[in-house]
Amino acid sequence: MMMKKTLIFLLALLVSGFSGIIGAKAADLDGTAILHQVDENLQPQSYEMYRKLINIEPDGTKKEFVLYSVKKGQDKMVALFLSPASEKGRSTLRLGENMWLYIPNVGRPIRITSLQSVVGGVFNNSDILRLDYSSEYDAVSIVQEGDAYLLDLKAKTNAIAYDSLKMRVDVKALVPTTIECYAASGMLIKTLYYKNTKDFGDGVVRPSVLETDSPLYKGYKSMMIYAKVQKRELADEVFSLNYLARIDELR
């Protein structure tokens, strides 16, 4: 009897030890730190980029846009339309959660919202003028599943386009592979797919293609193809309503 009790005690101690090891490994995963690293890997703090945005309709019809964009810090971004001709010269500005559209013929900026889309398709203005994920979301949980981290993110305010995100992050590259975007009701709004990792130079190695689809837009698909992402220092003046008509001067 004494030997049996001793064996049970030793077994319990062994299990407890393994649990402690597993718990320590889980505790080592810092969702906030990983999310910040994801942001750093996706884009420098101050940069310029060119990208093509393609909207694909259920019948295969495509509409393409080429944009030149600049970003500074965690809350400033501008995008200038270079084509098609009907959109050329238009520009959009984002300061935190505030957004504006400048149309040359109108001559003054117009307020727009994050859930609207200046290009139509599945991407909304928040996607086109995306800030750092860590500036908008808190990491509420993280687990490792094979070669991926699974991050649950919660919006910091109700002004943000998506109430929560489920982000799948490549463990080695520390960039997203898929992101599911949800409304406060729990409804899936869209899924983002990061693909085709490319070396853009100067330490910027990130996916060069972003695709999206949505159960709300059945049969529709949108994608962004990044041709250039490079570090660039920019003056705060660039990110102002008065500068929107002059963004092309930066190129």
N, C-alpha and C positions, 0 to 999 in steps of 0.2 A: 504493500500500500504506500509506504513511504517513497519507494522508488517511482511509483506511478505519479505521485504528486510532484516529485522532483522533475520528472520528464515533462509534465504539463506546464510547470513553472518555466522551465528552460525553453519550451516551445513558444509560450506566450512572450517571453523576453525576446526571442528571435524574431517573432512576427512584429513586435513593437519596434525593434531595431530597424527592420525593413521599412516599416511605415514611416519612421523618422527620416530615413534616407529618401524615400519617395517624396515626402513632404518638403524636405530641404530642396530637392530638385525643382519641385513646383514653385517653391518660394523664390527660386533664383530667376524665374521668368518675370521680368518687369515690363508689363504691357506699355506703360508710358514711355519708357526708354526706347523700346523697340519701335513704337509709333514715331517718335522723334527721328530715329535713324532712317525709317522709311521715307519720311519727308526729305531728309538730307540727301538720300540716294535718288529720289525722284527729281529734285530740282534744287539748284543753288539758291541761296537767300536773295541774291540779286542777279537777274539774268535776262537774256532776250532769247526768243525762239521763233521759228517758222513752223507752221503746221497746216496740213490740209484736212478739212472736215468734209466728210461725205455722208449724205443722207440717202438711204436706199429704201425705195418703196416696195410693197409686196409684188408688184409687176416687174421689178428689176430696174425701174427708172431711177437714175441717180442725179443728185444735185450736189455740186462741189463748191467749196469755199476755200480760199487761201487766206490765212491770217498771220500777221506779224504781231507778236505779243512781248510785253516787258513786265517784269514783276520785281518788287522790292519789299523785303521784310515779310511779315506774316499777314499784312492786311491791304497791300496795294497792288493792283494789277490793271493793265490796259491791253486791249486787243484792237488792232486795226485791220479792216478788211481790204485786201489787195485785189481780190477777184471773187465773183464775176463782176463784170462792168457795172451791173445794176447796183452792186453793193459797195463798189470801190470808194474809199474815202470815209466810210462810216467807221466809227470807233466806239468802244465801250469802256467804261471805267468802273472799277470796283474799289471801294474803300470800306473795309470791314464788310458789313452786310448791306451797305448802300451801293446801288448800281445806277449807271446812267448810260444812255445811248445818244451819240452825237450823229446827226444826219446833216451833211453839208447844206442841202437845200433849205432845211429848216433853220439852221444857223444857231440853234441853242440846244443844250442837252435836255433829254427827256428822261424822267425817272422810269426805271424798269424794275421788275422783281426777280428774285432768284429762280422761281418756278416757271417763269415765262421763258421763251426761247426766241432770240433774235434771228435764228437760222431755221426754225422749224425742226422737224425730226425728233429724235429721242433725247438728245442732249439738251438740257436747259441752261439758262444763263449761269447758274452756279457751277455746272460742269465745265463750261467754256472759260469761265473766269475763276478757276479753282484756286483756293488758298491752301496753305498747309493743312493736312488733316488734323494735326495736333492743335492747331489754333481754333478749330471748330468742335472737336470731339474729345471726350475723356475716354480712356481705356478702362472699361469696367471689369473685364476678365480676359484671361489669355490661357490657352492650353496648347501643347505641342502634339501634333498628330502626324507622325512620320516625318517627312521633309518639309512640313509647313507649320507655321504658327497660326492659330485661329483666334482672332481678336474680336471681341464684342465692344463696339464703340457707341457712346451715347452723346447726343448733341448737347453742347454747353448751354444753349438758349433755344427758345422755340422759334427764333427768327431764322434758323438754319434750315436749308432745303429739306434735309432728311433727318428724321428723328433719331434713327439709329443705323449703324452699319455693321455688317458681318464681313470682316476682312480676312482673306487668306493670304499669308505672307510666306514667300520662299525663305527657308531658314538660312541658306547660304548667301543668297544675293540681297536679302532683306529689302525686297520690293514686293508690291502686291501682285497676285496672280488673278484673283477675282474679288469683287466687292459687291455684296448684296445691299441695296439701299431700301430702307423701310420707312413707312409713315408711322405716326404715333399710334395708329389703330393696329399696327402689326402687319399691315398689307405691304407686300413686296411691290415697290415702285419700279425698280429696274435693277439690272445686274451689269456691272462693269467688268470687262475682261482685258487685262494687261498682257501684251504679247510682244514677241520679237525683240528681246533685249539687244541693245546696240551700244557700242562705245562711241560717245559723242566727243570725246577728247577732254582734256583738262580734268580728268577724274570723274566725269559724268558718264556713268554706265547705267542705263535704265531701259525699260520697255519703250519701243519706238512706235507701237500701235496700241490704241485704246478703242475697244469696241463696246457697244452697249445694245441691249434689247430690253423690252419691257412687256409684261403681260397686259399693260394698258394700251399698247400700240402693237397689236398682233400683226406679224408679218413685216413690220418695219424694223430697220436696223440703222445704226449710225456708227461712224468710226472716225477717229482722229489719227493721222499719220504725222509723226514728228520728223522733220527734216534737219532741224538744227536746234540745239539747246546749248547755250554757252554763257559763262559768267560775264556779267557786265555791271559796272557801277553806274548808278542812275541818280540824278538829282530828285529831290522831293517834288520839285516844280512840275516834273513830268506827269505826276499823278494828281492833277488838278483839273477842274472843269475848264479853266481858261486855256489849258494846253491841248485839249482833245483835238482841235483843228490842226495841230502841228505835229502830231505823232509821226507822220511820215518823214519828218526831218531827222529822226533818229536812225533811219536806215542808211 
